[in-house]
């Protein structure tokens, strides 16, 4: 009798799990769902990008996977991406609030904040402040050129030898955003910069790795001492440094005369009553770390991708240098406005961003209300994963979707054109805050270095590996290149 009851309960539980594992009516299609596990066994936890592309070919540009018991809708291709991120932008502008990245940051900051009044206030403040730093005598352009002096000194010391650029580009990108945020830069061997860059790099790998996916899919394991706990320790390490920097700022600032982003935020805090405002010192600490991470990892990995391709495509590098020499003849340094006279260089910078696909799955979104996408019904709170790589490599959108070729951004007259499918910064209200800074950094750094140096692939290095290492951001495998001063220099 007892055995029969137990067996009956097992059957009931199995039926309930089977029913819970079914897709809702008119939900995007996808592979069969296992109870509890969902589709977790059908994708590689180490690097699922190829699996996502395989599933797209089977189920179409809008399909669903269950990550454990939680459904996620994947958006692929230009038509679906535009329909969601542009046409119905507000419906898809939410952020899921129960993932590892949210828990590590206590849902503070601006990148991962939920779509609402606090996020809107902080985004508006950031855009206005970053725009103001783009002007004046200590402009964004001046800051980038200031850091370029250290990059060039590092490369000059390596002239004639093999050089591994990973640390240099990470530190340089970190210093540029550090100057905007904190008004200071750090030597490349400074302990602070080493710790911060190390924490950022490690958390980027954890956040899109297998342990994060298990954390997000199965809440019951979150208290266990598993490798994802390291992400919490890294954030606390960064928070400790942010608290110290904030304390130093409060001692030395002159209210109303801001030196940097932190001073601007503290001025704004002075104007607001804390009990009625979303602005706070805790929010500022996470906000600054948010912007620091976003401004470091994406730009440095794009530069690493760029010089990997430039050193292995010498004919493209030479054509860049011919254009640079012609346009900058007699000028001490390049300005961002010079891009309008350099169509080929502009095309190369954009093509580097396209093939780098630095943030392949964007930052996850969720629906802010019940909505529809290309005929499918999506309930409020549905996890949305935009596959930006599917647009940046989409056949029919590009002349050469699977090759590194600047002709993707040039018309028949050799003029620079930017196809609609170019969206490495995503699209809609959640579009990357630092797009203007990133575009300026990439152009000024690449032009300045190509003007002075020749980069080549070492003869003894074997075949270059263009396959990126998977994480929140894609990064090239570590490599070395040969650096030489150009003859004209």
C-alpha positions as a printed NumPy array, in Angstrom:
array([[  0.   ,   0.   ,   0.   ],
       [  2.773,   2.445,   1.047],
       [  4.747,   1.635,  -2.098],
       [  1.66 ,   2.353,  -4.226],
       [  1.216,   5.8  ,  -2.612],
       [  4.865,   6.65 ,  -3.188],
       [  4.589,   5.537,  -6.806],
       [  1.411,   7.61 ,  -7.243],
       [  3.141,  10.704,  -5.851],
       [  6.108,  10.177,  -8.178],
       [  3.716,  10.003, -11.124],
       [  1.876,  13.163, -10.   ],
       [  5.161,  15.08 ,  -9.574],
       [  6.39 ,  13.862, -12.964],
       [  3.139,  14.987, -14.648],
       [  3.35 ,  18.412, -12.938],
       [  6.954,  18.818, -14.056],
       [  6.039,  17.788, -17.591],
       [  3.202,  20.324, -17.701],
       [  5.456,  23.067, -16.262],
       [  8.062,  22.214, -18.897],
       [  5.732,  22.996, -21.794],
       [  5.989,  26.248, -23.658],
       [  3.079,  28.659, -23.158],
       [  0.607,  29.101, -25.986],
       [  2.048,  31.007, -28.972],
       [  5.506,  31.164, -27.34 ],
       [  8.573,  31.049, -29.636],
       [  9.504,  27.46 , -30.632],
       [ 12.553,  25.557, -29.48 ],
       [ 13.883,  22.078, -28.702],
       [ 12.012,  19.666, -26.382],
       [ 12.298,  20.611, -22.703],
       [ 13.469,  18.233, -19.969],
       [ 11.823,  18.583, -16.525],
       [ 13.937,  20.713, -14.13 ],
       [ 16.953,  20.803, -16.485],
       [ 15.186,  22.484, -19.404],
       [ 17.554,  22.637, -22.398],
       [ 20.745,  22.991, -20.367],
       [ 22.121,  19.661, -21.677],
       [ 21.647,  20.713, -25.31 ],
       [ 24.114,  23.595, -25.217],
       [ 27.785,  23.901, -24.367],
       [ 28.163,  25.753, -21.068],
       [ 31.755,  26.675, -21.97 ],
       [ 30.9  ,  28.388, -25.279],
       [ 27.303,  28.104, -26.5  ],
       [ 27.56 ,  30.501, -29.477],
       [ 27.772,  27.725, -32.101],
       [ 24.829,  25.958, -30.442],
       [ 22.771,  29.147, -30.602],
       [ 23.51 ,  29.445, -34.331],
       [ 22.606,  25.762, -34.889],
       [ 19.277,  26.252, -33.079],
       [ 18.576,  29.388, -35.106],
       [ 18.871,  27.383, -38.322],
       [ 16.379,  24.838, -36.958],
       [ 13.825,  27.071, -35.203],
       [ 14.158,  30.478, -36.887],
       [ 15.258,  33.951, -35.837],
       [ 13.08 ,  34.014, -32.708],
       [ 13.3  ,  30.841, -30.626],
       [ 13.272,  29.856, -26.971],
       [ 15.424,  27.761, -24.675],
       [ 14.743,  26.805, -21.09 ],
       [ 17.761,  27.493, -18.887],
       [ 16.691,  25.18 , -16.097],
       [ 13.032,  26.018, -15.364],
       [ 13.367,  29.553, -16.784],
       [ 12.532,  30.346, -20.435],
       [ 14.8  ,  32.627, -22.462],
       [ 13.931,  34.015, -25.894],
       [ 16.794,  34.475, -28.363],
       [ 16.521,  37.222, -30.98 ],
       [ 18.554,  36.798, -34.175],
       [ 18.886,  38.657, -37.452],
       [ 18.264,  42.239, -38.491],
       [ 14.482,  42.037, -38.89 ],
       [ 13.796,  40.575, -35.435],
       [ 16.44 ,  42.731, -33.72 ],
       [ 15.023,  45.93 , -35.183],
       [ 11.448,  44.906, -34.339],
       [ 12.383,  44.354, -30.682],
       [ 15.128,  46.9  , -29.926],
       [ 13.9  ,  49.816, -32.05 ],
       [ 10.217,  49.476, -33.016],
       [  9.135,  48.132, -29.596],
       [ 12.103,  49.505, -27.681],
       [ 10.291,  50.251, -24.401],
       [  8.688,  46.779, -24.304],
       [ 12.151,  45.166, -24.432],
       [ 14.129,  47.65 , -22.316],
       [ 13.952,  45.774, -19.008],
       [ 16.817,  43.987, -17.277],
       [ 16.368,  40.595, -15.584],
       [ 16.932,  41.086, -11.856],
       [ 17.651,  37.545, -10.609],
       [ 20.947,  36.679, -12.299],
       [ 24.497,  36.348, -10.952],
       [ 25.544,  39.722, -12.365],
       [ 22.682,  41.459, -10.516],
       [ 23.314,  39.691,  -7.231],
       [ 27.033,  40.519,  -7.239],
       [ 26.262,  44.239,  -7.737],
       [ 23.257,  44.456,  -5.377],
       [ 21.317,  45.74 ,  -8.414],
       [ 23.127,  49.071,  -8.236],
       [ 24.759,  50.906, -11.142],
       [ 23.241,  51.816, -14.494],
       [ 24.039,  48.987, -16.93 ],
       [ 22.098,  46.282, -15.071],
       [ 19.508,  48.482, -13.334],
       [ 15.873,  47.722, -13.955],
       [ 13.997,  49.939, -16.402],
       [ 12.377,  52.647, -14.312],
       [ 12.677,  56.206, -12.924],
       [ 16.03 ,  55.593, -11.147],
       [ 17.63 ,  54.119, -14.279],
       [ 16.28 ,  56.959, -16.451],
       [ 17.609,  59.59 , -14.013],
       [ 21.05 ,  58.027, -13.887],
       [ 21.318,  57.417, -17.621],
       [ 20.315,  61.023, -18.355],
       [ 22.915,  62.25 , -15.854],
       [ 25.651,  60.026, -17.355],
       [ 24.955,  61.075, -20.952],
       [ 24.963,  64.764, -20.012],
       [ 28.148,  64.494, -17.929],
       [ 30.062,  62.448, -20.528],
       [ 28.978,  64.914, -23.219],
       [ 30.312,  67.813, -21.133],
       [ 33.65 ,  66.022, -20.749],
       [ 33.867,  65.845, -24.527],
       [ 34.279,  69.615, -24.72 ],
       [ 36.628,  72.229, -23.3  ],
       [ 40.375,  72.353, -22.827],
       [ 40.555,  69.034, -20.95 ],
       [ 38.431,  67.259, -23.523],
       [ 38.017,  63.548, -24.111],
       [ 40.34 ,  63.861, -27.113],
       [ 43.081,  65.396, -24.943],
       [ 42.752,  62.601, -22.387],
       [ 43.126,  59.947, -25.099],
       [ 46.181,  61.663, -26.605],
       [ 47.665,  61.966, -23.119],
       [ 47.408,  58.201, -22.626],
       [ 48.733,  57.578, -26.145],
       [ 52.099,  58.996, -25.089],
       [ 52.474,  56.1  , -22.637],
       [ 51.333,  53.537, -25.215],
       [ 53.889,  54.821, -27.735],
       [ 56.668,  54.844, -25.155],
       [ 55.874,  51.189, -24.348],
       [ 55.953,  50.268, -28.055],
       [ 59.145,  52.251, -28.738],
       [ 60.886,  50.216, -26.029],
       [ 59.796,  47.039, -27.857],
       [ 60.729,  48.231, -31.365],
       [ 62.419,  45.466, -33.342],
       [ 61.134,  42.78 , -30.999],
       [ 58.066,  40.666, -30.422],
       [ 55.529,  42.28 , -28.133],
       [ 52.373,  40.975, -26.438],
       [ 49.851,  43.864, -26.348],
       [ 47.18 ,  42.417, -23.997],
       [ 48.178,  44.174, -20.786],
       [ 49.07 ,  47.453, -22.508],
       [ 45.674,  47.843, -24.198],
       [ 43.758,  46.825, -21.075],
       [ 45.682,  49.278, -18.922],
       [ 45.422,  52.082, -21.482],
       [ 41.634,  51.688, -21.853],
       [ 41.329,  51.514, -18.074],
       [ 43.367,  54.701, -17.642],
       [ 41.311,  56.684, -20.16 ],
       [ 38.041,  55.898, -18.389],
       [ 39.783,  56.353, -14.994],
       [ 40.675,  59.912, -15.965],
       [ 37.063,  60.62 , -16.91 ],
       [ 35.689,  59.036, -13.723],
       [ 38.351,  59.8  , -11.106],
       [ 40.571,  62.446, -12.702],
       [ 43.687,  60.292, -12.445],
       [ 45.753,  57.725, -14.336],
       [ 47.958,  54.904, -13.062],
       [ 51.324,  53.528, -14.139],
       [ 50.954,  50.239, -16.003],
       [ 52.655,  48.378, -13.15 ],
       [ 50.57 ,  50.087, -10.427],
       [ 49.022,  47.602,  -7.99 ],
       [ 45.575,  49.265,  -8.184],
       [ 45.341,  48.9  , -11.95 ],
       [ 46.594,  45.301, -11.815],
       [ 43.966,  44.326,  -9.243],
       [ 41.077,  46.128, -10.952],
       [ 41.897,  44.807, -14.445],
       [ 42.359,  41.288, -13.035],
       [ 38.976,  41.41 , -11.251],
       [ 37.224,  42.751, -14.354],
       [ 38.783,  40.139, -16.623],
       [ 37.939,  37.268, -14.276],
       [ 34.339,  38.403, -13.699],
       [ 33.784,  38.814, -17.444],
       [ 34.709,  35.147, -17.888],
       [ 32.664,  33.979, -14.884],
       [ 29.539,  35.938, -15.856],
       [ 29.083,  34.157, -19.192],
       [ 30.674,  30.872, -18.146],
       [ 29.165,  27.561, -17.025],
       [ 28.986,  28.411, -13.318],
       [ 27.028,  31.61 , -13.953],
       [ 24.594,  29.712, -16.177],
       [ 24.08 ,  27.11 , -13.436],
       [ 23.66 ,  29.895, -10.836],
       [ 21.052,  31.627, -13.015],
       [ 19.207,  28.4  , -13.848],
       [ 19.087,  26.654, -10.459],
       [ 18.548,  29.048,  -7.507],
       [ 18.865,  26.172,  -5.017],
       [ 22.668,  26.   ,  -5.536],
       [ 23.352,  29.716,  -4.906],
       [ 24.42 ,  29.33 ,  -1.28 ],
       [ 26.888,  26.529,  -2.022],
       [ 30.662,  27.279,  -1.988],
       [ 31.03 ,  26.879,  -5.762],
       [ 33.358,  28.808,  -8.133],
       [ 30.783,  31.565,  -8.802],
       [ 31.477,  32.858,  -5.242],
       [ 34.726,  34.266,  -6.634],
       [ 32.682,  36.862,  -8.569],
       [ 31.281,  38.216,  -5.287],
       [ 34.816,  38.477,  -3.834],
       [ 36.039,  40.338,  -6.935],
       [ 33.213,  42.885,  -6.721],
       [ 33.92 ,  43.437,  -3.016],
       [ 37.616,  44.008,  -3.842],
       [ 36.623,  46.635,  -6.441],
       [ 34.129,  48.201,  -4.02 ],
       [ 36.887,  48.569,  -1.418],
       [ 39.032,  50.509,  -3.902],
       [ 36.01 ,  52.589,  -4.963],
       [ 35.296,  53.512,  -1.324],
       [ 38.892,  54.685,  -0.91 ],
       [ 38.772,  56.786,  -4.099],
       [ 35.449,  58.297,  -3.061],
       [ 36.786,  59.214,   0.405],
       [ 39.803,  60.936,  -1.198],
       [ 37.511,  62.859,  -3.569],
       [ 35.305,  64.103,  -0.767],
       [ 38.358,  65.514,   1.038],
       [ 39.803,  67.377,  -1.95 ],
       [ 36.798,  68.445,  -4.038],
       [ 35.591,  72.004,  -4.433],
       [ 31.767,  71.904,  -4.675],
       [ 30.56 ,  73.434,  -7.929],
       [ 33.959,  73.062,  -9.632],
       [ 34.02 ,  69.405, -10.743],
       [ 37.253,  67.78 , -11.933],
       [ 35.708,  64.495, -13.071],
       [ 32.6  ,  62.31 , -13.15 ],
       [ 32.711,  61.516,  -9.397],
       [ 32.824,  65.236,  -8.524],
       [ 29.849,  65.864, -10.849],
       [ 27.885,  63.108,  -9.104],
       [ 28.743,  64.461,  -5.633],
       [ 27.598,  67.926,  -6.769],
       [ 24.331,  66.363,  -7.931],
       [ 24.012,  64.567,  -4.592],
       [ 24.35 ,  67.896,  -2.77 ],
       [ 21.363,  69.252,  -4.717],
       [ 19.08 ,  66.362,  -3.812],
       [ 17.471,  65.228,  -0.601],
       [ 18.611,  61.602,  -0.139],
       [ 15.23 ,  60.369,   1.132],
       [ 13.587,  61.442,  -2.16 ],
       [ 16.385,  60.713,  -4.611],
       [ 17.795,  57.616,  -6.273],
       [ 21.249,  59.251,  -6.065],
       [ 23.431,  57.91 ,  -3.228],
       [ 27.083,  57.201,  -2.433],
       [ 26.439,  53.447,  -2.627],
       [ 24.895,  53.94 ,  -6.06 ],
       [ 27.878,  56.09 ,  -7.101],
       [ 30.401,  53.389,  -6.162],
       [ 28.667,  50.759,  -8.279],
       [ 27.944,  53.281, -11.023],
       [ 31.636,  54.193, -11.339],
       [ 32.669,  50.516, -11.362],
       [ 29.976,  49.818, -13.999],
       [ 31.343,  52.499, -16.304],
       [ 34.952,  51.523, -15.577],
       [ 34.325,  47.876, -16.492],
       [ 32.309,  48.729, -19.606],
       [ 34.901,  51.271, -20.749],
       [ 37.873,  48.971, -20.173],
       [ 36.991,  45.487, -21.347],
       [ 35.135,  46.258, -24.574],
       [ 37.581,  48.838, -25.929],
       [ 40.726,  46.883, -25.047],
       [ 39.387,  43.664, -26.592],
       [ 38.387,  45.51 , -29.761],
       [ 41.897,  46.993, -30.023],
       [ 43.423,  43.535, -29.487],
       [ 41.261,  42.182, -32.3  ],
       [ 42.175,  45.126, -34.514],
       [ 45.939,  44.694, -34.214],
       [ 45.661,  40.919, -34.579],
       [ 44.056,  41.452, -38.005],
       [ 46.248,  44.413, -39.008],
       [ 49.433,  42.457, -38.264],
       [ 48.199,  39.504, -40.349],
       [ 46.674,  41.529, -43.225],
       [ 49.692,  43.661, -44.242],
       [ 48.046,  44.976, -47.436],
       [ 45.213,  46.494, -45.382],
       [ 47.679,  47.98 , -42.884],
       [ 49.726,  49.552, -45.723],
       [ 46.643,  51.096, -47.317],
       [ 45.673,  52.583, -43.93 ],
       [ 49.147,  54.067, -43.551],
       [ 49.085,  55.609, -47.024],
       [ 45.808,  57.355, -46.232],
       [ 47.028,  58.458, -42.796],
       [ 50.281,  59.885, -44.198],
       [ 48.386,  61.797, -46.886],
       [ 45.742,  63.313, -44.602],
       [ 48.009,  64.103, -41.64 ],
       [ 50.956,  65.516, -43.573],
       [ 52.281,  68.495, -41.601],
       [ 50.033,  67.839, -38.581],
       [ 51.401,  66.986, -35.131],
       [ 48.57 ,  64.667, -34.231],
       [ 45.318,  63.247, -35.513],
       [ 41.976,  64.707, -34.417],
       [ 38.67 ,  62.884, -34.337],
       [ 37.369,  65.219, -37.062],
       [ 40.045,  63.802, -39.406],
       [ 37.934,  60.653, -39.725],
       [ 35.808,  62.454, -42.332],
       [ 38.884,  62.62 , -44.615],
       [ 39.843,  58.973, -44.015],
       [ 37.127,  56.73 , -45.498],
       [ 39.338,  53.634, -45.65 ],
       [ 40.581,  54.048, -42.071],
       [ 36.997,  54.571, -40.929],
       [ 36.011,  51.393, -42.765],
       [ 38.83 ,  49.444, -41.079],
       [ 37.864,  50.658, -37.577],
       [ 34.25 ,  49.659, -38.16 ],
       [ 35.196,  46.323, -39.722],
       [ 37.341,  45.581, -36.652],
       [ 34.311,  46.232, -34.443],
       [ 32.148,  44.015, -36.643],
       [ 34.464,  40.983, -36.603],
       [ 35.397,  41.502, -32.944],
       [ 31.707,  41.137, -31.959],
       [ 32.997,  42.079, -28.52 ],
       [ 29.704,  41.691, -26.606],
       [ 28.145,  38.827, -28.595],
       [ 24.934,  38.474, -26.579],
       [ 24.663,  42.164, -25.674],
       [ 23.552,  42.595, -22.054],
       [ 20.475,  40.479, -21.347],
       [ 17.108,  42.241, -21.582],
       [ 13.633,  41.337, -20.366],
       [ 10.16 ,  42.416, -21.402],
       [  8.614,  45.23 , -19.354],
       [  5.041,  44.158, -20.159],
       [  3.094,  41.504, -22.088],
       [  4.056,  42.054, -25.72 ],
       [  4.418,  40.428, -29.141],
       [  7.37 ,  39.886, -31.461],
       [  6.917,  38.744, -35.066],
       [  3.65 ,  37.062, -34.147],
       [  4.848,  35.375, -30.926],
       [  3.396,  36.231, -27.495],
       [  5.897,  37.154, -24.779],
       [  4.693,  37.622, -21.175],
       [  6.038,  40.442, -18.994],
       [  9.405,  39.533, -17.444],
       [ 10.489,  37.155, -20.232],
       [ 14.3  ,  36.913, -20.425],
       [ 15.478,  38.249, -23.806],
       [ 18.928,  37.442, -25.229],
       [ 19.848,  39.517, -28.318],
       [ 22.387,  37.638, -30.44 ],
       [ 24.283,  40.617, -31.893],
       [ 26.661,  38.301, -33.749],
       [ 23.749,  37.044, -35.847],
       [ 23.297,  40.593, -37.207],
       [ 26.984,  41.473, -37.551],
       [ 27.53 ,  38.334, -39.682],
       [ 24.143,  38.095, -41.385],
       [ 24.183,  37.099, -45.022],
       [ 22.377,  39.637, -47.179],
       [ 23.385,  42.489, -44.869],
       [ 27.096,  42.478, -45.726],
       [ 29.194,  42.089, -48.887],
       [ 31.595,  39.765, -47.06 ],
       [ 29.783,  38.588, -43.89 ],
       [ 32.344,  35.91 , -42.93 ],
       [ 35.609,  37.645, -43.87 ],
       [ 37.651,  40.536, -42.507],
       [ 37.182,  43.027, -45.327],
       [ 36.84 ,  46.843, -44.999],
       [ 34.857,  46.824, -48.273],
       [ 31.87 ,  46.011, -46.05 ],
       [ 31.857,  49.728, -45.169],
       [ 32.767,  51.27 , -48.544],
       [ 30.497,  51.995, -51.485],
       [ 31.438,  51.738, -55.174],
       [ 33.041,  55.199, -55.017],
       [ 35.248,  54.294, -52.069],
       [ 33.167,  56.416, -49.69 ],
       [ 32.52 ,  55.303, -46.11 ],
       [ 29.001,  53.979, -45.482],
       [ 27.587,  52.405, -42.32 ],
       [ 25.017,  49.646, -42.976],
       [ 21.958,  49.489, -40.731],
       [ 23.085,  46.06 , -39.503],
       [ 26.133,  47.609, -37.783],
       [ 25.074,  47.501, -34.146],
       [ 27.981,  46.421, -31.926],
       [ 26.69 ,  48.868, -29.283],
       [ 23.185,  47.312, -29.421],
       [ 20.217,  49.61 , -30.138],
       [ 17.289,  51.364, -28.48 ],
       [ 17.165,  53.017, -25.024],
       [ 19.678,  50.498, -23.608],
       [ 22.285,  51.292, -26.246],
       [ 25.841,  51.463, -24.86 ],
       [ 26.421,  54.641, -22.829],
       [ 30.041,  54.92 , -23.864],
       [ 29.608,  54.603, -27.63 ],
       [ 30.987,  58.081, -28.423],
       [ 34.042,  57.587, -26.175],
       [ 34.729,  54.11 , -27.6  ],
       [ 34.489,  55.319, -31.205],
       [ 36.898,  58.171, -30.461],
       [ 39.368,  55.898, -28.635],
       [ 39.459,  53.297, -31.398],
       [ 40.004,  55.835, -34.172],
       [ 42.623,  57.995, -32.412],
       [ 44.614,  55.058, -31.009],
       [ 44.668,  53.018, -34.223],
       [ 45.569,  55.995, -36.424],
       [ 48.289,  57.269, -34.065],
       [ 49.95 ,  53.852, -33.747],
       [ 49.737,  53.034, -37.451],
       [ 51.28 ,  56.408, -38.267],
       [ 54.394,  55.663, -36.22 ],
       [ 54.755,  51.855, -36.202],
       [ 54.579,  48.863, -38.493],
       [ 53.014,  45.736, -36.983],
       [ 53.702,  42.267, -38.404],
       [ 53.067,  38.633, -37.54 ],
       [ 56.247,  36.939, -36.219],
       [ 57.658,  34.372, -38.657],
       [ 58.064,  31.768, -35.911],
       [ 54.56 ,  32.244, -34.448],
       [ 52.696,  29.739, -36.615],
       [ 49.227,  30.39 , -38.012],
       [ 47.227,  33.144, -36.282],
       [ 44.18 ,  31.963, -34.308],
       [ 41.225,  34.29 , -34.915],
       [ 38.827,  32.238, -32.758],
       [ 37.944,  34.361, -29.712],
       [ 37.816,  33.255, -26.09 ],
       [ 34.182,  33.262, -24.935],
       [ 32.922,  35.406, -22.03 ],
       [ 30.672,  38.43 , -21.438],
       [ 33.116,  39.973, -23.871],
       [ 34.948,  38.043, -26.588],
       [ 38.712,  38.437, -26.531],
       [ 41.419,  37.081, -28.866],
       [ 43.702,  34.333, -27.643],
       [ 46.928,  35.859, -26.267],
       [ 49.316,  36.647, -29.115],
       [ 52.548,  38.501, -29.874],
       [ 53.27 ,  40.781, -32.807],
       [ 56.483,  42.28 , -34.141],
       [ 56.741,  46.07 , -33.691],
       [ 58.979,  48.262, -35.872],
       [ 59.338,  52.015, -36.223],
       [ 58.254,  53.04 , -39.704],
       [ 61.054,  54.287, -41.964],
       [ 59.53 ,  57.785, -42.207],
       [ 59.683,  58.08 , -38.44 ]])
